[in-house]
Amino acid sequence: MVRNGSWEWLLEGFKFDLETEVKPRTVEYYYDHARLFVRWAQDEAQIADPQLVNKRDIQKFRPP
């Protein structure tokens, strides 16, 4: 079970919301970028809790 507020839970919620708003191709594009950010946040920035992400963290992220 994925705990409420975890990275996985947030990604799945983000994807679910996108699916109601945009075309499938756009969903995959946005979702892939969100997954890259999550991977960066966990591995490089070592942010374990999504609630700890701040504006400065988002500005530091550079997708490959």
Secondary structure, 3 states (H helix, E strand, C coil): CCCCCCHHHHHHHHHHHHHHHCCHHHHHHHHHHHHHHHHHHHHCCCCCCHHHCCHHHHHHCCCC
